Amino acid sequence: MIRKLVFLAGCFTLLLQYVGTAVAGPLTEQQVERYLNSMPQAQVLSQKHDDGKRKPIDPQRPLSSALELMNKQGPAYNDLGKLAAEYGFSSTEEWANVGDRVMNGYLFLKLGMSAEQIEQAYQQGVSNIKKAPTLSEAQKQKILQGMEKSHASNRNRRINAQPDMPALAPYQEALKKAYEQ
C-alpha cells in the first residue's frame, strides 16, 4: 500500500512539473528585452550583496537556484523583488527563470551549431577517444563516461532552450555584449 502511494505521489509530482513547464511556454521577445534591460542594475545588486562566500548554485539555473538559497527573505531578495517589479516581471522568481532561460538559450545560440552538428561533433570525439593509442582502456572508459554524462546534460539543456530561440535571435548582439563584456 505504501509503495503504491509513493508511486502515485511520484507520478503526480512529474505531472505537475510537466504542466508547469507546458504552461510557461516559450520566451517572448518582450521578456528577453526586459531581462536584458534589467541586467546592469542586477549586476550592481550582485556586487552590493556579494559577501565573498561561494554558494552552491546550480550552473544550469544560477539565478533561480541562488534565489532558492535566499529562502524568499533578506535584503538581496528584497532588492531583486524591486528590480523584477520595476522591469515588469510578476515576481522575483519569474525574473530569475527568464534570466536562466536567456542564459541557457544564448549558450546554444552563440554556439551556432544545429543539433545534428553537435551530435556529429560528440560522436567524432567519442571515436577519437576510442582510437587514442596513448590511453589505457580504463582511462578511455572514464573519459567516455564523463563525456556521455556531459553530452546528455547539454542535450537536455538544448532541447529545453529550443522553444526560446526565436525570441532570443533578434537580441543576439545585445546578448553577446551583456554576457561577454
Backbone as a chain_set.jsonl record, in Angstrom:
{"seq": "MIRKLVFLAGCFTLLLQYVGTAVAGPLTEQQVERYLNSMPQAQVLSQKHDDGKRKPIDPQRPLSSALELMNKQGPAYNDLGKLAAEYGFSSTEEWANVGDRVMNGYLFLKLGMSAEQIEQAYQQGVSNIKKAPTLSEAQKQKILQGMEKSHASNRNRRINAQPDMPALAPYQEALKKAYEQ", "coords": {"N": [[0.82, -1.194, 0.0], [1.858, 1.284, 0.874], [3.913, 1.527, -0.942], [2.466, 1.869, -3.322], [1.274, 4.352, -2.811], [3.539, 6.01, -2.663], [4.473, 5.699, -5.277], [2.289, 6.805, -6.721], [2.368, 9.423, -5.729], [4.829, 10.219, -6.751], [4.286, 10.081, -9.513], [2.31, 12.052, -9.673], [3.798, 14.308, -8.953], [5.604, 14.442, -11.119], [3.744, 14.939, -13.154], [2.786, 17.476, -12.38], [5.146, 18.953, -12.69], [5.472, 18.719, -15.454], [3.132, 19.984, -16.385], [3.565, 22.523, -15.315], [5.833, 23.295, -16.771], [4.796, 23.233, -19.357], [2.846, 25.218, -19.233], [4.372, 27.466, -18.895], [5.501, 28.103, -21.389], [7.183, 29.255, -24.432], [9.821, 31.738, -24.33], [9.142, 35.231, -24.744], [9.854, 37.957, -26.992], [9.561, 40.336, -25.63], [9.944, 39.608, -22.941], [12.635, 38.841, -23.031], [13.829, 41.27, -23.759], [13.107, 42.912, -21.559], [14.444, 41.549, -19.52], [17.129, 41.801, -20.389], [17.367, 44.586, -20.207], [17.275, 44.837, -17.466], [19.64, 43.796, -16.578], [22.084, 45.429, -16.137], [21.445, 46.794, -13.726], [20.955, 44.59, -12.095], [23.512, 43.513, -11.945], [24.797, 45.466, -10.455], [23.417, 45.15, -8.048], [24.241, 42.563, -7.458], [26.955, 42.928, -6.908], [26.704, 44.635, -4.726], [25.552, 42.979, -2.784], [27.34, 40.905, -2.521], [28.944, 38.683, -0.534], [31.317, 37.455, -0.609], [31.421, 34.759, -0.135], [31.401, 31.474, -1.392], [28.712, 30.072, -3.101], [26.519, 27.244, -3.296], [25.353, 27.005, -6.121], [23.245, 25.987, -8.851], [24.634, 25.447, -11.917], [23.15, 25.335, -14.248], [20.869, 26.686, -13.722], [21.412, 29.271, -12.515], [20.415, 31.741, -11.453], [17.828, 31.156, -10.466], [18.42, 29.09, -8.649], [20.058, 30.471, -6.883], [18.219, 32.248, -5.799], [16.599, 30.418, -4.436], [18.301, 29.701, -2.391], [18.139, 31.956, -0.858], [15.751, 31.795, 0.439], [13.405, 33.334, 0.08], [13.778, 35.712, 1.498], [15.49, 38.438, 3.148], [17.831, 41.169, 2.518], [18.993, 41.126, -0.111], [17.196, 39.539, -1.56], [14.896, 41.102, -1.318], [15.727, 43.453, -2.666], [16.068, 42.377, -5.242], [13.437, 41.704, -5.753], [12.261, 44.219, -6.005], [13.617, 45.098, -8.266], [12.732, 43.209, -10.169], [9.984, 43.84, -10.275], [10.151, 46.482, -11.181], [10.95, 46.098, -13.798], [8.808, 44.86, -14.948], [8.237, 42.182, -14.312], [6.345, 39.531, -12.879], [7.162, 38.441, -10.51], [10.014, 37.866, -8.382], [10.951, 35.336, -8.825], [9.987, 34.777, -11.401], [11.516, 36.6, -12.885], [14.092, 35.533, -12.399], [13.818, 32.985, -13.542], [13.356, 33.625, -16.246], [15.797, 34.874, -16.744], [17.597, 32.709, -16.39], [16.779, 31.086, -18.496], [17.293, 32.743, -20.672], [20.094, 32.918, -20.502], [20.854, 30.179, -20.82], [19.758, 29.644, -23.346], [21.195, 31.475, -24.874], [23.771, 30.396, -24.793], [23.593, 28.24, -26.579], [22.727, 29.524, -28.851], [24.914, 31.14, -29.388], [26.795, 29.192, -29.927], [26.112, 28.339, -32.449], [25.569, 26.007, -33.861], [23.766, 23.316, -35.304], [21.529, 20.854, -33.863], [22.135, 18.414, -35.012], [24.764, 18.837, -35.924], [26.078, 19.203, -33.499], [25.711, 16.687, -32.371], [27.148, 15.134, -34.222], [29.733, 16.141, -33.766], [30.109, 15.315, -31.148], [30.023, 12.506, -31.479], [32.28, 12.205, -33.07], [34.235, 12.981, -31.257], [33.991, 10.905, -29.371], [34.788, 8.766, -30.972], [37.451, 9.538, -31.449], [38.544, 9.347, -28.859], [38.254, 6.606, -28.362], [40.051, 5.611, -30.2], [42.478, 6.564, -29.349], [45.814, 5.966, -28.941], [47.495, 6.352, -26.778], [46.11, 6.159, -24.453], [44.946, 4.152, -21.757], [42.621, 1.379, -21.533], [41.013, 1.683, -19.273], [41.321, 4.428, -18.759], [40.18, 5.458, -21.09], [37.515, 4.586, -20.78], [36.765, 6.011, -18.495], [36.971, 8.687, -19.393], [35.122, 8.599, -21.5], [32.751, 8.046, -20.095], [32.455, 10.427, -18.631], [32.199, 12.231, -20.761], [29.82, 11.296, -21.89], [27.941, 11.77, -19.859], [28.069, 14.577, -19.663], [27.341, 15.254, -22.272], [24.699, 14.286, -22.383], [23.476, 15.941, -20.47], [23.871, 18.457, -21.683], [22.415, 18.038, -24.017], [19.804, 17.875, -23.024], [19.568, 20.475, -21.997], [19.755, 21.905, -24.392], [17.476, 21.01, -25.746], [15.494, 22.0, -24.033], [15.997, 24.717, -24.37], [15.403, 25.225, -27.001], [12.664, 26.062, -27.754], [12.813, 28.725, -26.99], [14.521, 30.04, -28.675], [13.574, 31.561, -31.003], [12.723, 33.974, -29.796], [15.073, 34.879, -28.691], [16.883, 35.221, -30.802], [16.686, 37.817, -32.207], [18.065, 39.393, -30.429], [20.704, 38.743, -30.345], [23.18, 40.161, -30.648], [22.995, 42.039, -28.559], [22.892, 40.284, -26.422], [25.386, 39.111, -26.644], [27.032, 41.298, -26.02], [26.191, 41.734, -23.391], [26.852, 39.342, -22.027], [29.506, 38.891, -22.603], [31.22, 40.912, -21.855]], "CA": [[0.0, 0.0, 0.0], [2.729, 2.454, 0.955], [4.626, 1.589, -2.213], [1.547, 2.45, -4.3], [1.13, 5.779, -2.506], [4.787, 6.677, -3.066], [4.469, 5.7, -6.731], [1.296, 7.785, -7.163], [2.889, 10.755, -5.396], [5.871, 10.493, -7.737], [3.626, 10.351, -10.795], [1.647, 13.342, -9.543], [4.854, 15.326, -8.974], [6.053, 14.56, -12.504], [2.674, 15.579, -13.906], [2.804, 18.897, -12.044], [6.313, 19.551, -13.331], [5.188, 18.793, -16.88], [2.127, 21.017, -16.58], [4.225, 23.797, -15.034], [6.694, 23.609, -17.903], [3.959, 23.488, -20.524], [2.152, 26.482, -19.047], [5.341, 28.545, -19.003], [5.605, 28.454, -22.796], [8.453, 29.821, -24.858], [10.052, 33.143, -24.005], [8.734, 36.223, -25.737], [10.863, 38.992, -27.199], [9.398, 41.332, -24.57], [10.608, 39.093, -21.741], [14.078, 38.91, -23.256], [14.205, 42.685, -23.716], [13.005, 43.396, -20.168], [15.535, 40.953, -18.754], [18.366, 42.467, -20.805], [17.36, 45.934, -19.635], [17.474, 44.749, -16.018], [20.953, 43.219, -16.258], [23.046, 46.333, -15.487], [21.037, 47.023, -12.336], [21.143, 43.316, -11.385], [24.944, 43.377, -11.669], [25.08, 46.379, -9.336], [22.898, 44.486, -6.848], [25.097, 41.416, -7.183], [28.163, 43.446, -6.252], [26.296, 45.194, -3.435], [25.223, 41.917, -1.832], [28.351, 39.842, -2.553], [29.624, 38.534, 0.759], [32.577, 36.772, -0.85], [31.305, 33.32, 0.127], [30.991, 30.66, -2.536], [27.393, 29.478, -2.894], [26.289, 26.029, -4.104], [24.277, 27.23, -7.083], [23.142, 25.08, -9.996], [25.101, 26.207, -13.077], [22.146, 25.344, -15.307], [19.84, 27.636, -13.315], [22.12, 30.015, -11.464], [19.598, 32.759, -10.786], [16.754, 30.503, -9.703], [18.964, 28.355, -7.501], [20.521, 31.476, -5.918], [17.015, 32.719, -5.086], [16.175, 29.365, -3.509], [19.182, 29.789, -1.218], [17.73, 33.128, -0.079], [14.515, 31.462, 1.164], [12.434, 34.426, -0.043], [13.966, 36.693, 2.559], [16.767, 39.123, 3.224], [17.974, 42.393, 1.73], [19.245, 40.837, -1.524], [15.926, 39.075, -2.14], [14.009, 42.275, -1.394], [16.198, 44.306, -3.756], [15.754, 41.712, -6.509], [11.989, 41.826, -5.939], [12.019, 45.572, -6.525], [14.145, 45.102, -9.631], [11.809, 42.43, -11.012], [8.758, 44.629, -10.453], [10.487, 47.662, -11.984], [11.084, 45.7, -15.197], [7.574, 44.247, -15.415], [8.087, 40.76, -14.011], [5.327, 39.318, -11.852], [7.797, 38.04, -9.262], [11.464, 37.669, -8.431], [11.16, 34.003, -9.39], [9.801, 34.867, -12.858], [12.709, 37.283, -13.397], [15.205, 34.584, -12.352], [13.56, 31.93, -14.523], [13.607, 34.199, -17.572], [17.243, 35.055, -16.847], [18.226, 31.399, -16.598], [16.441, 30.621, -19.84], [18.032, 33.589, -21.605], [21.49, 32.496, -20.449], [20.987, 28.848, -21.424], [19.493, 29.77, -24.78], [22.303, 32.191, -25.511], [24.903, 29.484, -24.95], [23.404, 27.451, -27.797], [22.66, 30.477, -29.949], [26.3, 31.529, -29.622], [27.496, 28.041, -30.49], [25.848, 28.415, -33.878], [25.545, 24.678, -34.463], [22.493, 22.605, -35.211], [21.553, 19.666, -33.01], [22.816, 17.367, -35.762], [26.197, 19.143, -35.912], [26.568, 18.938, -32.14], [25.753, 15.225, -32.225], [28.274, 14.648, -35.022], [30.968, 16.512, -33.069], [30.209, 14.416, -29.991], [30.372, 11.169, -31.969], [33.679, 12.268, -33.519], [35.03, 12.981, -30.03], [33.958, 9.535, -28.841], [35.642, 7.968, -31.853], [38.849, 9.925, -31.201], [38.969, 8.781, -27.567], [38.364, 5.151, -28.519], [41.22, 5.304, -31.028], [43.689, 7.168, -28.782], [46.755, 4.9, -28.592], [48.232, 6.634, -25.537], [45.225, 5.988, -23.299], [44.587, 2.781, -21.395], [41.177, 1.124, -21.633], [40.379, 2.279, -18.089], [41.285, 5.876, -18.984], [39.188, 5.698, -22.137], [36.18, 4.408, -20.211], [36.499, 7.126, -17.585], [36.75, 9.868, -20.226], [33.865, 8.415, -22.236], [31.638, 8.209, -19.15], [32.317, 11.86, -18.379], [31.677, 12.846, -21.985], [28.416, 10.888, -22.058], [27.154, 12.494, -18.865], [28.059, 15.976, -20.073], [26.575, 15.346, -23.518], [23.276, 14.105, -22.048], [23.048, 17.166, -19.805], [23.802, 19.522, -22.689], [21.316, 17.739, -24.938], [18.575, 18.285, -22.346], [19.552, 21.938, -21.969], [19.484, 22.37, -25.749], [16.067, 20.717, -26.031], [14.704, 22.959, -23.265], [16.238, 26.066, -24.883], [14.951, 25.337, -28.387], [11.481, 26.916, -27.963], [13.122, 30.124, -26.687], [15.43, 30.587, -29.68], [13.021, 32.646, -31.824], [12.693, 35.23, -29.036], [16.455, 35.281, -28.404], [17.631, 35.525, -32.027], [16.835, 39.247, -32.513], [18.88, 40.05, -29.407], [21.988, 38.051, -30.291], [24.265, 41.119, -30.432], [22.839, 42.582, -27.21], [23.262, 39.204, -25.501], [26.844, 38.981, -26.717], [27.589, 42.404, -25.235], [25.848, 41.55, -21.972], [27.498, 38.185, -21.413], [30.913, 38.77, -22.938], [31.914, 42.183, -21.626]], "C": [[0.86, 1.253, 0.0], [3.486, 2.634, -0.353], [3.757, 2.236, -3.295], [1.383, 3.948, -4.075], [2.366, 6.561, -2.927], [4.846, 6.778, -4.586], [3.498, 6.756, -7.267], [1.759, 9.209, -6.882], [3.972, 11.155, -6.391], [5.29, 10.833, -9.095], [2.954, 11.726, -10.776], [2.66, 14.484, -9.605], [5.362, 15.54, -10.395], [5.011, 15.258, -13.372], [2.659, 17.079, -13.634], [3.994, 19.611, -12.682], [6.069, 19.72, -14.824], [4.204, 19.915, -17.166], [2.745, 22.391, -16.344], [5.114, 24.231, -16.178], [5.866, 23.977, -19.119], [3.274, 24.839, -20.424], [3.111, 27.651, -19.26], [5.483, 29.011, -20.45], [6.961, 29.033, -23.146], [8.577, 31.283, -24.423], [9.507, 34.026, -25.119], [9.872, 37.235, -25.895], [10.774, 40.054, -26.104], [10.074, 40.878, -23.28], [12.125, 39.204, -21.865], [14.546, 40.355, -23.134], [14.155, 43.238, -22.288], [14.128, 42.823, -19.313], [16.859, 41.63, -19.102], [18.47, 43.871, -20.203], [17.64, 45.916, -18.134], [18.896, 44.329, -15.636], [21.941, 44.209, -15.622], [22.719, 46.582, -14.016], [21.211, 45.746, -11.505], [22.617, 43.109, -11.053], [25.366, 44.288, -10.514], [24.615, 45.741, -8.023], [23.766, 43.284, -6.463], [26.365, 41.855, -6.456], [27.837, 43.975, -4.852], [26.129, 44.103, -2.381], [26.227, 40.763, -1.814], [29.093, 39.793, -1.223], [30.944, 37.779, 0.629], [32.538, 35.276, -0.608], [30.814, 32.604, -1.129], [29.679, 29.962, -2.207], [27.217, 28.253, -3.786], [25.126, 26.213, -5.077], [24.361, 26.219, -8.22], [23.568, 25.863, -11.239], [24.109, 26.237, -14.234], [20.99, 26.288, -14.981], [20.403, 28.494, -12.181], [21.258, 31.029, -10.732], [18.518, 32.124, -9.917], [17.302, 29.773, -8.482], [19.524, 29.324, -6.458], [19.341, 32.024, -5.123], [16.555, 31.695, -4.062], [17.018, 29.39, -2.246], [18.79, 30.953, -0.302], [16.465, 32.875, 0.745], [13.497, 32.595, 1.184], [12.548, 35.451, 1.083], [15.339, 37.34, 2.458], [16.848, 40.313, 2.297], [18.192, 42.134, 0.238], [17.949, 40.401, -2.214], [14.966, 40.251, -2.309], [14.421, 43.204, -2.536], [15.899, 43.687, -5.122], [14.252, 41.759, -6.803], [11.619, 43.187, -6.507], [12.471, 45.678, -7.977], [13.181, 44.386, -10.574], [10.538, 43.223, -11.296], [9.013, 45.828, -11.367], [10.537, 47.324, -13.477], [9.908, 44.849, -15.684], [7.431, 42.759, -15.2], [7.108, 40.6, -12.856], [5.924, 38.945, -10.502], [9.308, 37.956, -9.47], [11.764, 36.33, -9.104], [10.969, 34.017, -10.911], [11.029, 35.521, -13.492], [13.887, 36.298, -13.47], [15.031, 33.482, -13.395], [13.828, 32.426, -15.938], [15.112, 34.378, -17.767], [17.982, 33.758, -17.09], [17.986, 30.902, -18.018], [17.162, 31.443, -20.907], [19.488, 33.134, -21.667], [21.686, 31.141, -21.142], [20.76, 28.904, -22.931], [20.634, 30.453, -25.508], [23.514, 31.284, -25.725], [24.796, 28.687, -26.25], [23.299, 28.338, -29.023], [24.072, 30.878, -30.37], [27.088, 30.408, -30.29], [27.3, 27.98, -32.0], [25.848, 27.075, -34.593], [24.155, 24.077, -34.304], [22.645, 21.418, -34.271], [22.314, 18.531, -33.703], [24.33, 17.591, -35.759], [26.812, 18.866, -34.54], [26.703, 17.44, -31.924], [26.92, 14.64, -33.014], [29.606, 14.952, -34.335], [31.184, 15.603, -31.856], [30.652, 13.023, -30.437], [31.82, 11.131, -32.455], [34.614, 12.256, -32.314], [35.1, 11.608, -29.399], [34.885, 8.645, -29.658], [37.124, 8.267, -31.606], [39.369, 9.336, -29.894], [39.168, 7.281, -27.702], [39.613, 4.754, -29.288], [42.531, 5.809, -30.419], [44.658, 6.098, -28.304], [47.466, 5.123, -27.257], [47.387, 6.46, -24.279], [44.977, 4.51, -23.032], [43.082, 2.617, -21.549], [40.428, 1.76, -20.454], [40.276, 3.797, -18.249], [40.229, 6.245, -20.016], [37.776, 5.622, -21.564], [35.804, 5.579, -19.296], [36.195, 8.398, -18.373], [35.408, 9.768, -20.943], [32.651, 8.553, -21.327], [31.394, 9.675, -18.85], [31.727, 12.59, -19.574], [30.195, 12.539, -22.159], [27.506, 11.656, -21.1], [26.996, 13.966, -19.261], [27.197, 16.167, -21.321], [25.072, 15.213, -23.252], [22.723, 15.363, -21.383], [22.89, 18.304, -20.806], [22.675, 19.297, -23.684], [19.989, 18.168, -24.308], [18.466, 19.803, -22.28], [19.19, 22.497, -23.337], [18.012, 22.151, -26.112], [15.17, 21.723, -25.301], [14.835, 24.382, -23.808], [15.628, 26.281, -26.27], [13.71, 26.219, -28.566], [11.753, 28.405, -27.73], [13.96, 30.8, -27.768], [14.821, 31.689, -30.548], [12.98, 34.0, -31.089], [14.096, 35.754, -28.758], [17.192, 35.787, -29.641], [17.752, 37.026, -32.319], [17.766, 39.989, -31.55], [20.291, 39.463, -29.315], [23.143, 39.017, -30.008], [24.201, 41.706, -29.021], [23.227, 41.536, -26.167], [24.78, 39.027, -25.48], [27.501, 40.072, -25.874], [27.368, 42.19, -23.741], [26.647, 40.443, -21.315], [29.006, 38.117, -21.645], [31.695, 40.061, -22.719], [33.137, 42.047, -20.797]], "O": [[0.623, 2.176, -0.779], [3.679, 3.758, -0.818], [4.24, 3.047, -4.085], [1.355, 4.724, -5.029], [2.253, 7.653, -3.484], [5.223, 7.818, -5.126], [3.848, 7.517, -8.169], [1.563, 10.102, -7.707], [4.024, 12.306, -6.825], [5.746, 11.766, -9.755], [3.025, 12.47, -11.754], [2.406, 15.509, -10.237], [5.533, 16.678, -10.833], [5.356, 16.075, -14.225], [2.531, 17.871, -14.567], [3.865, 20.739, -13.157], [6.419, 20.752, -15.397], [4.413, 20.71, -18.083], [2.475, 23.326, -17.098], [5.149, 25.413, -16.522], [6.193, 24.924, -19.834], [3.135, 25.537, -21.429], [2.708, 28.705, -19.751], [5.577, 30.213, -20.699], [7.79, 29.274, -22.268], [7.581, 31.965, -24.182], [9.425, 33.618, -26.277], [10.741, 37.346, -25.03], [11.794, 40.609, -25.694], [10.71, 41.682, -22.599], [12.809, 39.609, -20.925], [15.551, 40.63, -22.478], [15.064, 43.951, -21.864], [14.698, 43.526, -18.479], [17.625, 41.993, -18.209], [19.537, 44.283, -19.749], [18.184, 46.879, -17.593], [19.302, 44.493, -14.485], [22.587, 43.85, -14.638], [23.609, 46.581, -13.166], [21.576, 45.821, -10.332], [22.939, 42.583, -9.987], [26.202, 43.909, -9.693], [25.321, 45.784, -7.016], [23.993, 43.026, -5.28], [26.79, 41.213, -5.495], [28.609, 43.782, -3.912], [26.518, 44.28, -1.227], [25.986, 39.749, -1.159], [29.779, 40.741, -0.841], [31.609, 37.496, 1.626], [33.53, 34.588, -0.852], [29.922, 33.084, -1.829], [29.55, 29.334, -1.156], [27.714, 28.23, -4.912], [24.05, 25.648, -4.883], [25.426, 25.672, -8.506], [22.922, 26.853, -11.584], [24.221, 27.089, -15.116], [20.217, 26.65, -15.868], [19.93, 28.443, -11.046], [21.361, 31.161, -9.512], [18.324, 32.517, -8.767], [16.711, 29.832, -7.404], [19.471, 29.03, -5.264], [19.448, 32.24, -3.916], [16.165, 32.053, -2.951], [16.514, 29.132, -1.153], [19.081, 30.929, 0.894], [16.145, 33.65, 1.646], [12.807, 32.797, 2.184], [11.546, 35.987, 1.557], [16.229, 36.844, 1.767], [16.029, 40.457, 1.389], [17.635, 42.849, -0.595], [17.648, 40.846, -3.321], [14.301, 40.369, -3.338], [13.573, 43.685, -3.286], [15.518, 44.395, -6.054], [13.845, 41.844, -7.962], [10.764, 43.29, -7.386], [11.788, 46.275, -8.81], [12.855, 44.897, -11.645], [10.072, 43.268, -12.434], [8.189, 46.149, -12.224], [10.208, 48.16, -14.318], [10.007, 44.191, -16.72], [6.591, 42.124, -15.837], [7.054, 41.442, -11.96], [5.278, 39.109, -9.467], [9.799, 37.974, -10.599], [12.724, 36.215, -9.865], [11.705, 33.343, -11.631], [11.525, 35.052, -14.516], [14.591, 36.238, -14.478], [15.994, 33.092, -14.055], [14.454, 31.73, -16.737], [15.642, 34.069, -18.835], [18.899, 33.709, -17.91], [18.889, 30.363, -18.658], [17.593, 30.903, -21.926], [20.051, 32.983, -22.751], [22.592, 30.989, -21.961], [21.492, 28.278, -23.697], [21.0, 30.064, -26.618], [24.204, 31.401, -26.737], [25.794, 28.483, -26.941], [23.729, 27.955, -30.111], [24.382, 30.945, -31.56], [27.953, 30.664, -31.128], [28.214, 27.613, -32.738], [26.098, 27.01, -35.797], [23.468, 24.3, -33.308], [23.76, 21.026, -33.928], [23.047, 17.782, -33.058], [25.095, 16.638, -35.608], [27.929, 18.358, -34.44], [27.694, 16.975, -31.359], [27.609, 13.744, -32.526], [30.506, 14.111, -34.325], [32.305, 15.179, -31.578], [31.551, 12.432, -29.84], [32.51, 10.128, -32.269], [35.658, 11.605, -32.338], [36.163, 11.191, -28.938], [35.667, 7.87, -29.107], [37.949, 7.354, -31.561], [40.509, 8.877, -29.83], [40.155, 6.742, -27.203], [40.173, 3.683, -29.056], [43.6, 5.498, -30.943], [44.354, 5.386, -27.347], [47.984, 4.173, -26.669], [47.894, 6.598, -23.165], [44.817, 3.717, -23.96], [42.353, 3.6, -21.68], [39.339, 2.307, -20.626], [39.249, 4.385, -17.909], [39.483, 7.21, -19.847], [36.942, 6.488, -21.83], [34.675, 6.069, -19.322], [35.248, 9.113, -18.043], [34.648, 10.735, -20.988], [31.633, 9.114, -21.733], [30.247, 10.12, -18.819], [30.866, 13.457, -19.424], [29.41, 13.413, -22.529], [26.438, 12.13, -21.486], [25.898, 14.518, -19.192], [26.424, 17.12, -21.415], [24.27, 15.944, -23.832], [21.617, 15.799, -21.704], [21.895, 19.028, -20.781], [22.048, 20.251, -24.145], [19.145, 18.758, -24.982], [17.386, 20.357, -22.485], [18.414, 23.447, -23.439], [17.384, 23.018, -26.718], [14.207, 22.235, -25.873], [13.892, 25.169, -23.718], [15.369, 27.42, -26.658], [13.703, 27.06, -29.465], [11.006, 29.253, -28.218], [14.09, 32.024, -27.766], [15.5, 32.681, -30.812], [13.181, 35.047, -31.705], [14.281, 36.961, -28.605], [18.032, 36.682, -29.541], [18.847, 37.476, -32.655], [18.201, 41.103, -31.844], [20.987, 39.665, -28.321], [24.007, 38.702, -29.191], [25.23, 41.854, -28.362], [23.824, 41.87, -25.144], [25.376, 38.818, -24.423], [28.421, 39.798, -25.103], [28.26, 42.438, -22.93], [27.076, 40.583, -20.17], [29.706, 37.369, -20.962], [32.734, 40.267, -23.348], [33.815, 43.04, -20.529]]}, "num_chains": 1, "name": "protein.A"}
